[in-house]
Amino acid sequence: MPSPFLTPGSHSSLDQLALLHLRRDHAIPTVLRLHDDDNAGYKEGKVTTTRFGSFPHSTLTDQPWGSQIGASKVDTGSRRGRGPQKKQNQKHLKRKAEELDSATTAGEGETPQAAVAAASGFLHLVYPTPELWTTSLPHRTQVVYTPDYSYILHRLRARPGTTIIEAGAGSGSFTHASVRAVFNGYPSEEPQPPKKRRLGKVCSFEFHEQRAEKVRQEISEHGLDGLVEVTHRDVYRDGFLLQTPKTGPSPKANAIFLDLPAPWLALKHLVRHPADGSESPLDPTSPVYLCTFSPCLEQVQRTISTLRQLSWLSISMVEVNHHRIEVRREKTGLEFERVRGAVVFPKDVDEAVTKMRQVEEHTRKYRESMLQNDDDESTPIPQSTAKKSDPAPAANDPPVSDVPAYNQGRLVHRSEQDLKTHTSYLVFAVLPREWSEEDERKCREKWAPHQIDTTPSEKPKGKRQMKREKRQAEEQREQREQAQAQAQAQEPAAAAATETA
Amino acid sequence: MHSHVRPNQFVAFKLPSEQTRIQKIVPNTEIFLGKYGAFPANQIIGRPFYLTYEINETPGDATSKYLRIVSAAELHAESLITEGEGDGDDLELNEDGTPVRSNRETVDDRSTQKLTLEEIEALKKESSSAGRDIIAKLLESHQALDQKTAFSLAKYKLRKERKYMKRFTVMPLDVSLLTNYMLEDREAAKTLELRDELIGLIGCWGNVHHGGNTAGEAITSKPDGRYLVVDDTGGLVVAAMAERMGMLYPHDGEDEDEDEEHAEQSKAPENEEAVNEEEEPTTNSTKRPRRQMSAQGNTITLLHANKQPNLNLLKYFGYEQDNMSESHPLYTNLKTVSFLQLLDPNADMIYAQEPPVVPEAELAQYKSSKRSSYHRKRGRWMRTRRVVDEARLGGFDGLIISSMMDPGSILKHAIPLLSGSAPIVIYSPTVEPLTEVMDLFSTARKTAFIMRRRELEEQADESEDPAELSQRVSAELAEEFPIDPTTLLSPTLQTSRVRAWQVLPGRTHPLMSGRGGAEGYIFHAIRIIPKQESIEAAGDPARKRRRLGKQTDTPTDTPAASGDVEMTS
């Protein structure tokens, strides 16, 4: 079955993972099913309940990806054993929203009832991507987020056809991102065609048994079997060979990502010739790229020191600083009174002075009236009158502009409120292919080491050029033939001419 | 994978000065690396990447030149030694706790170096050991060497090595390297100052990946992995995407051993086919029908603003626009369509003017040059027709924009070409164009749009035909809202920057200087298909009514008021 992560097709389909997008950074992953024996209750079959309504899976299946889906009226009350829930649902969802969002329940009815559209509520049905999965996956460990993994995979040269080793699978966010990066076709049972392409693969190692099992289950649910191989393993001790330690087949990895507390302990296995005589887990025909992901500087120092001892090259360490930016319209000005989110404050000096003139004027008038009345009421009226009279001059001002509300104010941007100022330090390194005296000798035989053509040959001829030359040659030949034909035709004549001469 | 240096391939040389040089490795030529010397290309062809070489030679004897591989142990020697000395962080101390050596006594003039410029020049000429003896001499004749602290000595040595060592490292030319090369060694403006970390983000948020087994497998409902691109970086973004889609490197994924045989095999038939390159798929190309821009899935469709797209940088990957290699994957999988062709194809000459069909019999009498030019013109017309029509049909799986043009104007035409759930990514070196895009999809604008649409629909007479009505409504809406703000889901703006560190025993700190310039920003969102009829957001009707009395009530209210109200749309 194709994976919705890699080849989603145009419509959602049964038994595939789909994401129910509620709002930014909040999507519910769910496998679309009409029936589910997990839980009993709904007449409509499997239903996902969110704070924005209930969504029977029959309304979500076979829809174009990206569709806006309306909520349905679902009888949540008559389900067996869920009685008390009814009132809570009908009351309000807010309190229970968080837990409800993740509560997926399902019916056992033989034929699910057709769903009835509800008056309000909707969500968007989108296909899963590693990015959306990263924000919606069930957290088991610290997650490697998009800004980090996008850079890591780029630097690791994880491209279609690459085999990548990942150690600590953790919550599986990097697993999903890397399988997308290396994917170049599903493995098939059929015998490989003679000109075989190497298929990309992720070899994921996790030493926590339950987490390994969970990742394995997710991989299977997401249709990534055969593309990701999850191994439960303590890699410090047992290395990176597949299936069985020491004797299993080599993954022949081109890229390695270590999200481990002590990466230096795993590095001894990632060499061309392991000390214990077992096969190397690395691809012997290509350079191997490595990245380690460690939050502390001390870890980095130990890792790099070990990398130097093990002859890794191009060692570098970086940290990724990423932030999101909020964009909004900042409305400042006296005309924005009673507009939500606006700052009622003079927008410029002119406005401030005009406003103060008005206030002064009112005070003056008030004083005059006070003097005239010769009264001594000392309530703080001046301010209140000034305030009261405020709308009047505003009305005298040029009327509120006809600019629609969404276009008012000034467009500004700022960093998001909560910044992730540090995730981890990334250490990168490269291990070149091995190169023996024997290889060098062969190469020398093939490419004479000191041969330098005195006339630097022009750049190799391209298709066009070859074509042109071929055409020219052909034309020349044709011309020659024609000339010959003419010459032959003319020859007798010429001969005759000479004869007559 | 980059297993070894192939003849006629572009590779990069990292020089001791940290500079990068890109050169094509033509067999039987000499490669010049400026002041670091020259060497025969044949001595690196077939060898692995990432090795560091030293150029050794006996002065005056050209054939004595040989490259010595500098081992990793040698490259790391210095840091390994200091590590051996107890992590290098405990300085030698006097009895009173002050360091034995400090820079207090340092004389700040050049008199400490006794070697004169002439002597150094002479040494350079005689040198046969790739500059190592020069550095040794320099250190020897430095008068105040013993006054230097360990750190300043290391720095001094490093500086001299950068200047005199005849060393270089051979690196495979890939997108990451090219990005840094354009940024640091060339004109960064040409690539819109794109940085590595942003290319990574573009690729991930754009969900750019290989579209699966394109050939052989049963065609499902639609081909996968069709991306729409607007790229004004000279082809860097296209290259980055092609790299992620597995079609940038002609030799990628081939098995090592078969490699060379295969290359030779495929050479021969190519030449024969070359003449028929542009022709319609006739009988002769049954074996490998590789028509230009003919691939169905895993393709990039490039929208360009001028008559010809600018894809200069692709030449480093063996794809030259005016001299295309038929065997390159991009030959079939990169399609180019101009904005004119997309928006008004009949105004484009190549698209609109069909070269007249010449009957077979007449064609046979043509001279071969005329015949092939006829086939070329027909081929070009048919190709343009096919590619443009296909682009106009839409259904793309992603949109990537890195353009000098106003992104809003591109979105207006490109969003309708995307299928649902397709990601949209826009890169801009500066933030302002993207804040404007964010504003085009602001919640307030969405709300106003939905309100206006409802208003227009309610105004309509009952007699009006629903189809006409919806047409009229969308026409009127388009006046106020050039782009339908409800077509994108969760628009997000972000930026990312990598900070490099120096990690040495006892001397770990972030690098002291870096590149300024454009920060670089990424906008991304997901294309969605809103329902034609408006759906109310879920929430407490009583609370909604209260608010309705005041202002508006739609699925998209401002975040501050969102209480229980669904706010995505």
HADDOCK unambig.tbl for C-alpha pairs under 7 A between the chains (distance, minus, plus):
assign (segid A and resid 7 and name CA) (segid B and resid 211 and name CA) 6.71 0.50 0.50
assign (segid A and resid 7 and name CA) (segid B and resid 224 and name CA) 6.19 0.50 0.50
assign (segid A and resid 9 and name CA) (segid B and resid 221 and name CA) 6.58 0.50 0.50
assign (segid A and resid 9 and name CA) (segid B and resid 222 and name CA) 6.43 0.50 0.50
assign (segid A and resid 9 and name CA) (segid B and resid 224 and name CA) 7.00 0.50 0.50
assign (segid A and resid 10 and name CA) (segid B and resid 222 and name CA) 6.89 0.50 0.50
assign (segid A and resid 22 and name CA) (segid B and resid 568 and name CA) 6.76 0.50 0.50
assign (segid A and resid 23 and name CA) (segid B and resid 568 and name CA) 5.39 0.50 0.50
assign (segid A and resid 24 and name CA) (segid B and resid 490 and name CA) 5.46 0.50 0.50
assign (segid A and resid 52 and name CA) (segid B and resid 538 and name CA) 5.10 0.50 0.50
assign (segid A and resid 52 and name CA) (segid B and resid 566 and name CA) 6.43 0.50 0.50
assign (segid A and resid 53 and name CA) (segid B and resid 538 and name CA) 6.66 0.50 0.50
assign (segid A and resid 64 and name CA) (segid B and resid 420 and name CA) 6.72 0.50 0.50
assign (segid A and resid 65 and name CA) (segid B and resid 420 and name CA) 5.04 0.50 0.50
assign (segid A and resid 65 and name CA) (segid B and resid 421 and name CA) 5.45 0.50 0.50
assign (segid A and resid 66 and name CA) (segid B and resid 420 and name CA) 4.16 0.50 0.50
assign (segid A and resid 66 and name CA) (segid B and resid 421 and name CA) 4.18 0.50 0.50
assign (segid A and resid 66 and name CA) (segid B and resid 527 and name CA) 6.65 0.50 0.50
assign (segid A and resid 66 and name CA) (segid B and resid 528 and name CA) 4.33 0.50 0.50
assign (segid A and resid 66 and name CA) (segid B and resid 529 and name CA) 5.55 0.50 0.50
assign (segid A and resid 67 and name CA) (segid B and resid 420 and name CA) 6.80 0.50 0.50
assign (segid A and resid 67 and name CA) (segid B and resid 528 and name CA) 5.97 0.50 0.50
assign (segid A and resid 67 and name CA) (segid B and resid 529 and name CA) 4.83 0.50 0.50
assign (segid A and resid 67 and name CA) (segid B and resid 530 and name CA) 6.33 0.50 0.50
assign (segid A and resid 68 and name CA) (segid B and resid 529 and name CA) 6.17 0.50 0.50
assign (segid A and resid 68 and name CA) (segid B and resid 530 and name CA) 5.24 0.50 0.50
assign (segid A and resid 68 and name CA) (segid B and resid 531 and name CA) 5.83 0.50 0.50
assign (segid A and resid 70 and name CA) (segid B and resid 535 and name CA) 6.94 0.50 0.50
assign (segid A and resid 94 and name CA) (segid B and resid 564 and name CA) 6.30 0.50 0.50
assign (segid A and resid 120 and name CA) (segid B and resid 535 and name CA) 6.02 0.50 0.50
assign (segid A and resid 120 and name CA) (segid B and resid 536 and name CA) 4.51 0.50 0.50
assign (segid A and resid 120 and name CA) (segid B and resid 537 and name CA) 5.19 0.50 0.50
assign (segid A and resid 120 and name CA) (segid B and resid 538 and name CA) 4.87 0.50 0.50
assign (segid A and resid 121 and name CA) (segid B and resid 535 and name CA) 6.86 0.50 0.50
assign (segid A and resid 121 and name CA) (segid B and resid 536 and name CA) 5.96 0.50 0.50
assign (segid A and resid 121 and name CA) (segid B and resid 537 and name CA) 4.39 0.50 0.50
assign (segid A and resid 121 and name CA) (segid B and resid 538 and name CA) 3.92 0.50 0.50
assign (segid A and resid 122 and name CA) (segid B and resid 537 and name CA) 6.51 0.50 0.50
assign (segid A and resid 126 and name CA) (segid B and resid 421 and name CA) 5.27 0.50 0.50
assign (segid A and resid 127 and name CA) (segid B and resid 421 and name CA) 6.47 0.50 0.50
assign (segid A and resid 131 and name CA) (segid B and resid 205 and name CA) 6.95 0.50 0.50
assign (segid A and resid 147 and name CA) (segid B and resid 201 and name CA) 6.54 0.50 0.50
assign (segid A and resid 150 and name CA) (segid B and resid 200 and name CA) 4.78 0.50 0.50
assign (segid A and resid 150 and name CA) (segid B and resid 201 and name CA) 5.52 0.50 0.50
assign (segid A and resid 150 and name CA) (segid B and resid 204 and name CA) 6.01 0.50 0.50
assign (segid A and resid 151 and name CA) (segid B and resid 197 and name CA) 5.20 0.50 0.50
assign (segid A and resid 151 and name CA) (segid B and resid 200 and name CA) 5.08 0.50 0.50
assign (segid A and resid 154 and name CA) (segid B and resid 200 and name CA) 5.60 0.50 0.50
assign (segid A and resid 159 and name CA) (segid B and resid 243 and name CA) 6.76 0.50 0.50
assign (segid A and resid 159 and name CA) (segid B and resid 244 and name CA) 5.59 0.50 0.50
assign (segid A and resid 159 and name CA) (segid B and resid 246 and name CA) 6.44 0.50 0.50
assign (segid A and resid 160 and name CA) (segid B and resid 210 and name CA) 6.65 0.50 0.50
assign (segid A and resid 160 and name CA) (segid B and resid 244 and name CA) 6.66 0.50 0.50
assign (segid A and resid 160 and name CA) (segid B and resid 245 and name CA) 6.56 0.50 0.50
assign (segid A and resid 160 and name CA) (segid B and resid 246 and name CA) 5.11 0.50 0.50
assign (segid A and resid 161 and name CA) (segid B and resid 253 and name CA) 5.98 0.50 0.50
assign (segid A and resid 180 and name CA) (segid B and resid 209 and name CA) 6.26 0.50 0.50
assign (segid A and resid 181 and name CA) (segid B and resid 209 and name CA) 6.21 0.50 0.50
assign (segid A and resid 181 and name CA) (segid B and resid 244 and name CA) 6.64 0.50 0.50
assign (segid A and resid 183 and name CA) (segid B and resid 210 and name CA) 6.23 0.50 0.50
assign (segid A and resid 184 and name CA) (segid B and resid 210 and name CA) 5.46 0.50 0.50
assign (segid A and resid 184 and name CA) (segid B and resid 212 and name CA) 5.30 0.50 0.50
assign (segid A and resid 184 and name CA) (segid B and resid 213 and name CA) 6.65 0.50 0.50
assign (segid A and resid 185 and name CA) (segid B and resid 212 and name CA) 4.31 0.50 0.50
assign (segid A and resid 185 and name CA) (segid B and resid 213 and name CA) 4.58 0.50 0.50
assign (segid A and resid 186 and name CA) (segid B and resid 212 and name CA) 6.98 0.50 0.50
assign (segid A and resid 197 and name CA) (segid B and resid 253 and name CA) 5.52 0.50 0.50
assign (segid A and resid 197 and name CA) (segid B and resid 254 and name CA) 5.82 0.50 0.50
assign (segid A and resid 198 and name CA) (segid B and resid 253 and name CA) 5.50 0.50 0.50
assign (segid A and resid 285 and name CA) (segid B and resid 3 and name CA) 5.68 0.50 0.50
assign (segid A and resid 286 and name CA) (segid B and resid 1 and name CA) 6.32 0.50 0.50
assign (segid A and resid 286 and name CA) (segid B and resid 2 and name CA) 6.18 0.50 0.50
assign (segid A and resid 286 and name CA) (segid B and resid 3 and name CA) 4.39 0.50 0.50
assign (segid A and resid 287 and name CA) (segid B and resid 3 and name CA) 6.65 0.50 0.50
assign (segid A and resid 301 and name CA) (segid B and resid 503 and name CA) 6.81 0.50 0.50
assign (segid A and resid 308 and name CA) (segid B and resid 76 and name CA) 6.35 0.50 0.50
assign (segid A and resid 311 and name CA) (segid B and resid 72 and name CA) 5.02 0.50 0.50
assign (segid A and resid 311 and name CA) (segid B and resid 73 and name CA) 6.30 0.50 0.50
assign (segid A and resid 313 and name CA) (segid B and resid 72 and name CA) 6.76 0.50 0.50
assign (segid A and resid 317 and name CA) (segid B and resid 500 and name CA) 5.93 0.50 0.50
assign (segid A and resid 317 and name CA) (segid B and resid 501 and name CA) 5.47 0.50 0.50
assign (segid A and resid 318 and name CA) (segid B and resid 498 and name CA) 6.32 0.50 0.50
assign (segid A and resid 318 and name CA) (segid B and resid 499 and name CA) 5.30 0.50 0.50
assign (segid A and resid 318 and name CA) (segid B and resid 500 and name CA) 4.23 0.50 0.50
assign (segid A and resid 318 and name CA) (segid B and resid 501 and name CA) 5.63 0.50 0.50
assign (segid A and resid 319 and name CA) (segid B and resid 498 and name CA) 5.65 0.50 0.50
assign (segid A and resid 319 and name CA) (segid B and resid 499 and name CA) 5.32 0.50 0.50
assign (segid A and resid 319 and name CA) (segid B and resid 500 and name CA) 6.62 0.50 0.50
assign (segid A and resid 320 and name CA) (segid B and resid 496 and name CA) 6.90 0.50 0.50
assign (segid A and resid 320 and name CA) (segid B and resid 497 and name CA) 5.83 0.50 0.50
assign (segid A and resid 320 and name CA) (segid B and resid 498 and name CA) 4.46 0.50 0.50
assign (segid A and resid 320 and name CA) (segid B and resid 499 and name CA) 6.35 0.50 0.50
assign (segid A and resid 321 and name CA) (segid B and resid 496 and name CA) 5.50 0.50 0.50
assign (segid A and resid 321 and name CA) (segid B and resid 497 and name CA) 5.06 0.50 0.50
assign (segid A and resid 321 and name CA) (segid B and resid 498 and name CA) 5.90 0.50 0.50
assign (segid A and resid 322 and name CA) (segid B and resid 495 and name CA) 5.76 0.50 0.50
assign (segid A and resid 322 and name CA) (segid B and resid 496 and name CA) 4.06 0.50 0.50
assign (segid A and resid 322 and name CA) (segid B and resid 497 and name CA) 6.21 0.50 0.50
assign (segid A and resid 323 and name CA) (segid B and resid 494 and name CA) 5.73 0.50 0.50
assign (segid A and resid 323 and name CA) (segid B and resid 495 and name CA) 5.70 0.50 0.50
assign (segid A and resid 323 and name CA) (segid B and resid 496 and name CA) 6.39 0.50 0.50
assign (segid A and resid 324 and name CA) (segid B and resid 493 and name CA) 5.78 0.50 0.50
assign (segid A and resid 324 and name CA) (segid B and resid 494 and name CA) 4.08 0.50 0.50
assign (segid A and resid 324 and name CA) (segid B and resid 495 and name CA) 6.36 0.50 0.50
assign (segid A and resid 325 and name CA) (segid B and resid 493 and name CA) 5.27 0.50 0.50
assign (segid A and resid 325 and name CA) (segid B and resid 494 and name CA) 5.36 0.50 0.50
assign (segid A and resid 327 and name CA) (segid B and resid 435 and name CA) 6.11 0.50 0.50
assign (segid A and resid 327 and name CA) (segid B and resid 438 and name CA) 6.66 0.50 0.50
assign (segid A and resid 406 and name CA) (segid B and resid 444 and name CA) 5.19 0.50 0.50
assign (segid A and resid 406 and name CA) (segid B and resid 445 and name CA) 5.27 0.50 0.50
assign (segid A and resid 432 and name CA) (segid B and resid 48 and name CA) 6.97 0.50 0.50
assign (segid A and resid 432 and name CA) (segid B and resid 49 and name CA) 6.43 0.50 0.50
assign (segid A and resid 432 and name CA) (segid B and resid 50 and name CA) 5.72 0.50 0.50
assign (segid A and resid 432 and name CA) (segid B and resid 51 and name CA) 6.89 0.50 0.50
assign (segid A and resid 433 and name CA) (segid B and resid 48 and name CA) 6.04 0.50 0.50
assign (segid A and resid 443 and name CA) (segid B and resid 46 and name CA) 6.26 0.50 0.50
assign (segid A and resid 447 and name CA) (segid B and resid 42 and name CA) 5.33 0.50 0.50
assign (segid A and resid 448 and name CA) (segid B and resid 42 and name CA) 6.35 0.50 0.50
assign (segid A and resid 449 and name CA) (segid B and resid 40 and name CA) 6.79 0.50 0.50
assign (segid A and resid 449 and name CA) (segid B and resid 42 and name CA) 5.33 0.50 0.50
assign (segid A and resid 449 and name CA) (segid B and resid 43 and name CA) 5.18 0.50 0.50
assign (segid A and resid 450 and name CA) (segid B and resid 40 and name CA) 6.17 0.50 0.50
assign (segid A and resid 450 and name CA) (segid B and resid 63 and name CA) 6.09 0.50 0.50
assign (segid A and resid 451 and name CA) (segid B and resid 28 and name CA) 5.34 0.50 0.50
assign (segid A and resid 452 and name CA) (segid B and resid 28 and name CA) 4.41 0.50 0.50
assign (segid A and resid 452 and name CA) (segid B and resid 29 and name CA) 4.80 0.50 0.50
assign (segid A and resid 452 and name CA) (segid B and resid 30 and name CA) 6.31 0.50 0.50
assign (segid A and resid 452 and name CA) (segid B and resid 40 and name CA) 6.65 0.50 0.50
assign (segid A and resid 453 and name CA) (segid B and resid 28 and name CA) 5.54 0.50 0.50
assign (segid A and resid 453 and name CA) (segid B and resid 29 and name CA) 6.05 0.50 0.50
assign (segid A and resid 456 and name CA) (segid B and resid 29 and name CA) 6.64 0.50 0.50
assign (segid A and resid 462 and name CA) (segid B and resid 323 and name CA) 5.65 0.50 0.50
assign (segid A and resid 463 and name CA) (segid B and resid 274 and name CA) 6.40 0.50 0.50
assign (segid A and resid 463 and name CA) (segid B and resid 323 and name CA) 6.39 0.50 0.50
assign (segid A and resid 463 and name CA) (segid B and resid 324 and name CA) 6.76 0.50 0.50
assign (segid A and resid 463 and name CA) (segid B and resid 325 and name CA) 6.51 0.50 0.50
assign (segid A and resid 464 and name CA) (segid B and resid 323 and name CA) 5.96 0.50 0.50
assign (segid A and resid 467 and name CA) (segid B and resid 274 and name CA) 6.61 0.50 0.50
assign (segid A and resid 467 and name CA) (segid B and resid 275 and name CA) 6.01 0.50 0.50
assign (segid A and resid 471 and name CA) (segid B and resid 369 and name CA) 6.28 0.50 0.50
